[in-house]
Amino acid sequence: MLASEIFSICNVVILFGWLLLLIVPKWKYTQAIILNCLLVVFTIVYAFLLIQDINKISLDSFSTLAKLKVLFQSDTAVAAGWVHYLIFDLFVGTYVVRKSLQIGLSRLVYSCILPFTFMCGPIGYLIFVIIKIIKTQSFNEPN
């Protein structure tokens, strides 16, 4: 299977996890399906892609931006990098929902955070942390 095909399939399949987080965040199987199935399958795909270019990768490949750009001239390496992002962002989104449920953050609020996490994982996480701090500080203060 070509890297471009894997890229396209992964872009579609990952949406299943995001839909679970948005539509059925409290369902007892949502977290398990994402963490133990979907992300595991994506990790296997990621490993498969890495193995394709393993001979081009060394520790030195990540030492400068110029060397990293050379590494990412391969479609397989770009697809692996993209799958890495997809895994990371969905993992962070899953964490955001889990912690939001634990602290009693409203579904509307964490559902608004998820698109930021989907598009830019670290930004979504930052927004969540700020909201969590505000929520838990106001929740823990005496009336």
MDAnalysis code that builds the backbone (N, CA, C; Angstrom):
import MDAnalysis as mda
import numpy as np

u = mda.Universe.empty(429, n_residues=143, atom_resindex=np.repeat(np.arange(143), 3), trajectory=True)
u.add_TopologyAttr("name", ["N", "CA", "C"] * 143)
u.add_TopologyAttr("resid", np.arange(1, 144))
u.add_TopologyAttr("resname", ["MET", "LEU", "ALA", "SER", "GLU", "ILE", "PHE", "SER", "ILE", "CYS", "ASN", "VAL", "VAL", "ILE", "LEU", "PHE", "GLY", "TRP", "LEU", "LEU", "LEU", "LEU", "ILE", "VAL", "PRO", "LYS", "TRP", "LYS", "TYR", "THR", "GLN", "ALA", "ILE", "ILE", "LEU", "ASN", "CYS", "LEU", "LEU", "VAL", "VAL", "PHE", "THR", "ILE", "VAL", "TYR", "ALA", "PHE", "LEU", "LEU", "ILE", "GLN", "ASP", "ILE", "ASN", "LYS", "ILE", "SER", "LEU", "ASP", "SER", "PHE", "SER", "THR", "LEU", "ALA", "LYS", "LEU", "LYS", "VAL", "LEU", "PHE", "GLN", "SER", "ASP", "THR", "ALA", "VAL", "ALA", "ALA", "GLY", "TRP", "VAL", "HIS", "TYR", "LEU", "ILE", "PHE", "ASP", "LEU", "PHE", "VAL", "GLY", "THR", "TYR", "VAL", "VAL", "ARG", "LYS", "SER", "LEU", "GLN", "ILE", "GLY", "LEU", "SER", "ARG", "LEU", "VAL", "TYR", "SER", "CYS", "ILE", "LEU", "PRO", "PHE", "THR", "PHE", "MET", "CYS", "GLY", "PRO", "ILE", "GLY", "TYR", "LEU", "ILE", "PHE", "VAL", "ILE", "ILE", "LYS", "ILE", "ILE", "LYS", "THR", "GLN", "SER", "PHE", "ASN", "GLU", "PRO", "ASN"])
u.atoms.positions = np.array([
    [0.854, -1.183, 0.000],
    [0.000, 0.000, 0.000],
    [0.898, 1.244, 0.000],
    [0.548, 2.199, -0.802],
    [1.324, 3.424, -0.915],
    [1.103, 4.336, 0.291],
    [2.113, 5.139, 0.574],
    [2.026, 6.086, 1.686],
    [0.849, 7.042, 1.491],
    [0.584, 7.438, 0.269],
    [-0.531, 8.360, 0.015],
    [-1.877, 7.705, 0.320],
    [-1.993, 6.416, 0.049],
    [-3.230, 5.687, 0.382],
    [-3.396, 5.547, 1.890],
    [-2.307, 5.229, 2.572],
    [-2.348, 5.126, 4.031],
    [-2.734, 6.466, 4.636],
    [-2.150, 7.532, 4.127],
    [-2.466, 8.888, 4.575],
    [-3.966, 9.153, 4.447],
    [-4.527, 8.862, 3.293],
    [-5.956, 9.117, 3.052],
    [-6.849, 8.273, 3.955],
    [-6.530, 7.004, 4.093],
    [-7.331, 6.117, 4.940],
    [-7.279, 6.576, 6.393],
    [-6.090, 6.898, 6.865],
    [-5.945, 7.338, 8.258],
    [-6.716, 8.625, 8.531],
    [-6.718, 9.541, 7.580],
    [-7.461, 10.793, 7.753],
    [-8.952, 10.557, 7.946],
    [-9.479, 9.542, 7.296],
    [-10.897, 9.222, 7.419],
    [-11.166, 8.425, 8.697],
    [-10.375, 7.409, 8.942],
    [-10.614, 6.510, 10.076],
    [-10.488, 7.242, 11.412],
    [-9.557, 8.173, 11.522],
    [-9.345, 8.881, 12.791],
    [-10.595, 9.657, 13.202],
    [-11.397, 10.050, 12.241],
    [-12.622, 10.793, 12.547],
    [-13.573, 9.985, 13.422],
    [-13.524, 8.677, 13.321],
    [-14.354, 7.816, 14.157],
    [-14.086, 8.083, 15.641],
    [-12.818, 8.195, 16.001],
    [-12.469, 8.491, 17.391],
    [-12.969, 9.844, 17.838],
    [-12.817, 10.835, 16.980],
    [-13.278, 12.182, 17.324],
    [-14.801, 12.223, 17.448],
    [-15.484, 11.489, 16.577],
    [-16.951, 11.436, 16.673],
    [-17.394, 10.772, 17.976],
    [-16.699, 9.726, 18.380],
    [-17.014, 9.106, 19.671],
    [-16.882, 10.120, 20.812],
    [-15.804, 10.909, 20.785],
    [-15.595, 11.900, 21.847],
    [-16.679, 12.976, 21.843],
    [-17.142, 13.340, 20.670],
    [-18.160, 14.390, 20.571],
    [-19.576, 13.876, 20.809],
    [-19.880, 12.698, 20.299],
    [-21.264, 12.208, 20.337],
    [-21.564, 11.389, 21.591],
    [-20.645, 10.505, 21.961],
    [-20.900, 9.630, 23.119],
    [-19.718, 9.655, 24.100],
    [-19.369, 10.817, 24.621],
    [-18.197, 10.905, 25.490],
    [-18.333, 10.108, 26.791],
    [-19.546, 9.901, 27.268],
    [-19.752, 9.189, 28.536],
    [-20.018, 7.695, 28.362],
    [-20.122, 7.230, 27.132],
    [-20.358, 5.815, 26.874],
    [-19.195, 5.021, 27.446],
    [-19.480, 3.925, 28.116],
    [-18.439, 3.181, 28.828],
    [-17.366, 2.605, 27.901],
    [-17.632, 2.517, 26.619],
    [-16.659, 1.950, 25.688],
    [-15.873, 3.003, 24.887],
    [-16.253, 4.257, 24.984],
    [-15.595, 5.291, 24.180],
    [-14.091, 5.331, 24.417],
    [-13.693, 5.475, 25.670],
    [-12.262, 5.551, 25.977],
    [-11.534, 4.265, 25.581],
    [-12.136, 3.127, 25.848],
    [-11.499, 1.842, 25.527],
    [-11.335, 1.670, 24.019],
    [-12.344, 2.010, 23.251],
    [-12.252, 1.876, 21.792],
    [-11.126, 2.756, 21.258],
    [-11.060, 3.988, 21.763],
    [-10.032, 4.905, 21.270],
    [-8.641, 4.459, 21.721],
    [-8.472, 4.254, 23.031],
    [-7.137, 3.979, 23.569],
    [-6.632, 2.573, 23.274],
    [-7.509, 1.584, 23.319],
    [-7.066, 0.196, 23.189],
    [-7.251, -0.390, 21.797],
    [-7.991, 0.282, 20.954],
    [-8.200, -0.222, 19.592],
    [-7.660, 0.760, 18.553],
    [-8.324, 1.882, 18.438],
    [-8.000, 2.831, 17.376],
    [-6.547, 3.306, 17.445],
    [-6.122, 3.760, 18.611],
    [-4.754, 4.271, 18.707],
    [-3.717, 3.152, 18.580],
    [-4.056, 1.957, 19.000],
    [-3.140, 0.828, 18.826],
    [-2.987, 0.500, 17.343],
    [-4.085, 0.473, 16.615],
    [-4.011, 0.222, 15.165],
    [-3.191, 1.315, 14.485],
    [-3.424, 2.558, 14.860],
    [-2.669, 3.659, 14.266],
    [-1.184, 3.561, 14.617],
    [-0.876, 3.077, 15.801],
    [0.521, 2.902, 16.190],
    [1.184, 1.814, 15.344],
    [0.446, 0.778, 15.030],
    [0.971, -0.273, 14.152],
    [1.220, 0.291, 12.751],
    [0.291, 1.086, 12.260],
    [0.472, 1.742, 10.953],
    [1.712, 2.638, 10.993],
    [1.843, 3.395, 12.069],
    [3.001, 4.277, 12.255],
    [4.303, 3.471, 12.213],
    [4.347, 2.372, 12.959],
    [5.540, 1.526, 12.971],
    [5.830, 0.970, 11.572],
    [4.782, 0.540, 10.866],
    [4.937, 0.036, 9.499],
    [5.575, 1.100, 8.599],
    [5.088, 2.329, 8.720],
    [5.637, 3.414, 7.901],
    [7.091, 3.707, 8.272],
    [7.391, 3.699, 9.560],
    [8.771, 3.954, 9.983],
    [9.724, 2.888, 9.443],
    [9.275, 1.646, 9.472],
    [10.126, 0.547, 9.001],
    [10.455, 0.715, 7.516],
    [9.526, 1.298, 6.760],
    [9.759, 1.488, 5.324],
    [10.983, 2.371, 5.059],
    [11.225, 3.357, 5.936],
    [12.340, 4.290, 5.741],
    [13.411, 4.151, 6.823],
    [13.441, 3.023, 7.499],
    [14.346, 2.861, 8.636],
    [15.812, 3.081, 8.246],
    [16.157, 2.729, 7.022],
    [17.545, 2.897, 6.579],
    [17.922, 4.369, 6.376],
    [16.938, 5.256, 6.302],
    [17.206, 6.690, 6.106],
    [17.226, 7.458, 7.430],
    [16.861, 6.776, 8.520],
    [16.719, 7.446, 9.805],
    [17.917, 7.141, 10.696],
    [18.471, 8.199, 11.279],
    [19.502, 8.052, 12.300],
    [19.233, 9.115, 13.359],
    [19.884, 8.996, 14.485],
    [19.718, 10.020, 15.523],
    [20.110, 11.390, 14.995],
    [21.063, 11.392, 14.109],
    [21.532, 12.640, 13.521],
    [20.478, 13.282, 12.616],
    [19.518, 12.499, 12.134],
    [18.469, 13.015, 11.242],
    [17.637, 14.105, 11.911],
    [17.630, 14.129, 13.240],
    [16.803, 15.078, 13.984],
    [17.616, 16.201, 14.612],
    [18.911, 16.283, 14.269],
    [19.798, 17.238, 14.948],
    [19.703, 18.663, 14.416],
    [19.296, 18.821, 13.173],
    [19.120, 20.169, 12.609],
    [17.842, 20.191, 11.769],
    [17.334, 21.368, 11.577],
    [16.147, 21.516, 10.739],
    [16.444, 21.080, 9.301],
    [17.611, 21.408, 8.812],
    [17.983, 21.031, 7.442],
    [17.987, 19.508, 7.272],
    [18.520, 18.773, 8.259],
    [18.554, 17.310, 8.167],
    [17.152, 16.720, 8.300],
    [16.326, 17.345, 9.097],
    [14.949, 16.882, 9.237],
    [14.190, 17.071, 7.923],
    [14.430, 18.185, 7.246],
    [13.785, 18.424, 5.955],
    [14.205, 17.369, 4.926],
    [15.459, 16.964, 4.980],
    [15.928, 15.909, 4.071],
    [15.192, 14.612, 4.375],
    [15.052, 14.287, 5.657],
    [14.346, 13.070, 6.055],
    [12.902, 13.078, 5.555],
    [12.257, 14.244, 5.636],
    [10.849, 14.346, 5.270],
    [10.625, 14.586, 3.774],
    [11.624, 14.338, 2.958],
    [11.426, 14.386, 1.519],
    [10.751, 13.114, 1.013],
    [10.721, 12.115, 1.833],
    [10.080, 10.845, 1.490],
    [8.590, 10.911, 1.836],
    [7.744, 10.457, 0.924],
    [6.303, 10.399, 1.200],
    [6.006, 9.522, 2.409],
    [6.756, 8.456, 2.551],
    [6.544, 7.547, 3.676],
    [6.845, 8.247, 4.998],
    [7.914, 9.006, 5.044],
    [8.269, 9.733, 6.263],
    [7.226, 10.802, 6.583],
    [6.731, 11.490, 5.571],
    [5.692, 12.499, 5.798],
    [4.419, 11.836, 6.307],
    [4.045, 10.717, 5.712],
    [2.854, 9.984, 6.168],
    [3.041, 9.506, 7.606],
    [4.226, 9.013, 7.937],
    [4.506, 8.580, 9.313],
    [4.391, 9.771, 10.271],
    [4.945, 10.900, 9.875],
    [4.833, 12.098, 10.708],
    [3.388, 12.512, 10.910],
    [2.607, 12.417, 9.848],
    [1.188, 12.790, 9.937],
    [0.422, 11.830, 10.845],
    [0.682, 10.538, 10.713],
    [0.026, 9.547, 11.578],
    [0.418, 9.788, 13.035],
    [1.669, 10.169, 13.238],
    [2.138, 10.532, 14.582],
    [1.270, 11.666, 15.144],
    [1.038, 12.701, 14.357],
    [0.179, 13.814, 14.781],
    [-1.245, 13.351, 15.063],
    [-1.767, 12.502, 14.185],
    [-3.132, 12.012, 14.386],
    [-3.254, 11.253, 15.705],
    [-2.266, 10.414, 16.002],
    [-2.263, 9.658, 17.256],
    [-2.190, 10.603, 18.439],
    [-1.250, 11.512, 18.393],
    [-1.042, 12.446, 19.504],
    [-2.281, 13.294, 19.758],
    [-2.822, 13.874, 18.719],
    [-3.972, 14.764, 18.890],
    [-5.186, 14.026, 19.441],
    [-5.451, 12.818, 18.945],
    [-6.589, 12.051, 19.463],
    [-6.340, 11.626, 20.911],
    [-5.115, 11.281, 21.231],
    [-4.787, 10.933, 22.618],
    [-5.039, 12.123, 23.539],
    [-4.613, 13.291, 23.123],
    [-4.843, 14.498, 23.924],
    [-6.336, 14.785, 24.020],
    [-7.065, 14.643, 22.928],
    [-8.511, 14.850, 22.960],
    [-9.200, 13.894, 23.914],
    [-8.749, 12.655, 23.927],
    [-9.306, 11.656, 24.834],
    [-9.020, 12.041, 26.286],
    [-7.829, 12.514, 26.542],
    [-7.456, 12.979, 27.885],
    [-8.315, 14.165, 28.307],
    [-8.504, 15.108, 27.400],
    [-9.314, 16.293, 27.696],
    [-10.729, 15.879, 28.107],
    [-11.324, 14.967, 27.371],
    [-12.685, 14.516, 27.707],
    [-12.682, 13.795, 29.052],
    [-11.735, 12.907, 29.249],
    [-11.671, 12.152, 30.518],
    [-11.545, 13.096, 31.711],
    [-10.618, 14.026, 31.643],
    [-10.414, 14.950, 32.758],
    [-11.595, 15.914, 32.911],
    [-12.178, 16.313, 31.796],
    [-13.347, 17.203, 31.858],
    [-14.493, 16.537, 32.600],
    [-14.708, 15.273, 32.311],
    [-15.760, 14.529, 33.002],
    [-15.443, 14.411, 34.493],
    [-14.177, 14.209, 34.824],
    [-13.782, 14.070, 36.225],
    [-13.978, 15.350, 37.026],
    [-13.740, 16.494, 36.398],
    [-13.860, 17.764, 37.136],
    [-15.226, 18.418, 36.956],
    [-16.096, 17.768, 36.198],
    [-17.442, 18.295, 36.018],
    [-17.533, 19.465, 35.055],
    [-16.611, 19.526, 34.107],
    [-16.661, 20.569, 33.085],
    [-17.826, 20.264, 32.144],
    [-18.560, 21.269, 31.756],
    [-19.745, 21.024, 30.932],
    [-19.359, 20.467, 29.558],
    [-20.253, 19.671, 29.026],
    [-20.028, 19.056, 27.713],
    [-19.849, 20.121, 26.638],
    [-20.587, 21.189, 26.730],
    [-20.458, 22.272, 25.748],
    [-19.042, 22.834, 25.756],
    [-18.492, 23.029, 26.939],
    [-17.150, 23.622, 27.038],
    [-16.102, 22.680, 26.461],
    [-16.097, 21.410, 26.903],
    [-15.042, 20.536, 26.381],
    [-15.265, 20.183, 24.917],
    [-16.513, 20.219, 24.462],
    [-16.760, 19.991, 23.032],
    [-16.221, 21.139, 22.189],
    [-16.183, 22.339, 22.755],
    [-15.594, 23.489, 22.050],
    [-14.069, 23.428, 22.040],
    [-13.494, 22.739, 23.016],
    [-12.035, 22.584, 23.066],
    [-11.572, 21.552, 22.034],
    [-12.383, 20.531, 21.790],
    [-11.967, 19.421, 20.929],
    [-11.564, 19.833, 19.509],
    [-12.252, 20.765, 18.840],
    [-11.784, 21.147, 17.498],
    [-10.366, 21.745, 17.509],
    [-10.042, 22.490, 18.568],
    [-8.681, 23.029, 18.676],
    [-7.675, 21.893, 18.869],
    [-8.069, 20.892, 19.638],
    [-7.207, 19.740, 19.878],
    [-7.063, 18.917, 18.600],
    [-8.142, 18.778, 17.861],
    [-8.131, 18.048, 16.594],
    [-7.178, 18.699, 15.592],
    [-7.223, 19.999, 15.494],
    [-6.411, 20.718, 14.509],
    [-4.995, 21.026, 14.997],
    [-4.870, 21.331, 16.275],
    [-3.580, 21.745, 16.847],
    [-3.501, 21.228, 18.272],
    [-3.180, 19.953, 18.429],
    [-3.193, 19.294, 19.734],
    [-2.692, 20.121, 20.897],
    [-1.497, 20.681, 20.815],
    [-0.981, 21.444, 21.958],
    [-1.819, 22.682, 22.300],
    [-2.395, 23.339, 21.305],
    [-3.232, 24.511, 21.571],
    [-4.504, 24.085, 22.288],
    [-5.120, 23.001, 21.837],
    [-6.306, 22.483, 22.521],
    [-5.992, 22.116, 23.954],
    [-4.847, 21.498, 24.156],
    [-4.449, 21.124, 25.511],
    [-4.236, 22.371, 26.378],
    [-3.608, 23.385, 25.825],
    [-3.389, 24.631, 26.562],
    [-4.721, 25.268, 26.961],
    [-5.652, 25.318, 26.029],
    [-6.975, 25.873, 26.332],
    [-7.625, 25.070, 27.459],
    [-7.533, 23.740, 27.374],
    [-8.098, 22.898, 28.424],
    [-7.465, 23.192, 29.784],
    [-6.148, 23.273, 29.827],
    [-5.455, 23.517, 31.100],
    [-5.889, 24.850, 31.700],
    [-5.999, 25.876, 30.892],
    [-6.426, 27.190, 31.392],
    [-7.839, 27.098, 31.952],
    [-8.732, 26.476, 31.211],
    [-10.119, 26.333, 31.678],
    [-10.180, 25.471, 32.928],
    [-9.398, 24.411, 32.969],
    [-9.367, 23.529, 34.143],
    [-8.896, 24.295, 35.378],
    [-7.869, 25.111, 35.221],
    [-7.373, 25.907, 36.357],
    [-8.450, 26.866, 36.837],
    [-9.100, 27.539, 35.909],
    [-10.177, 28.463, 36.285],
    [-11.299, 27.709, 36.975],
    [-11.691, 26.574, 36.410],
    [-12.790, 25.774, 36.964],
    [-12.457, 25.248, 38.350],
    [-11.300, 24.683, 38.526],
    [-10.974, 24.059, 39.815],
    [-10.672, 25.101, 40.877],
    [-10.149, 26.261, 40.497],
    [-9.923, 27.312, 41.484],
    [-11.245, 27.871, 41.978],
    [-12.161, 28.144, 41.061],
    [-13.458, 28.683, 41.477],
    [-14.267, 27.622, 42.201],
    [-14.090, 26.378, 41.857],
    [-14.825, 25.283, 42.515],
    [-14.314, 25.059, 43.932],
    [-13.004, 25.229, 44.137],
    [-12.411, 24.956, 45.445],
    [-12.470, 26.137, 46.405],
    [-12.773, 27.309, 45.919],
    [-12.862, 28.472, 46.818],
    [-14.139, 28.423, 47.634],
    [-14.028, 28.824, 48.889],
    [-15.254, 28.844, 49.720],
    [-16.228, 29.901, 49.203],
    [-17.535, 29.650, 49.422],
    [-18.574, 30.592, 48.980],
    [-18.591, 31.836, 49.805],
])
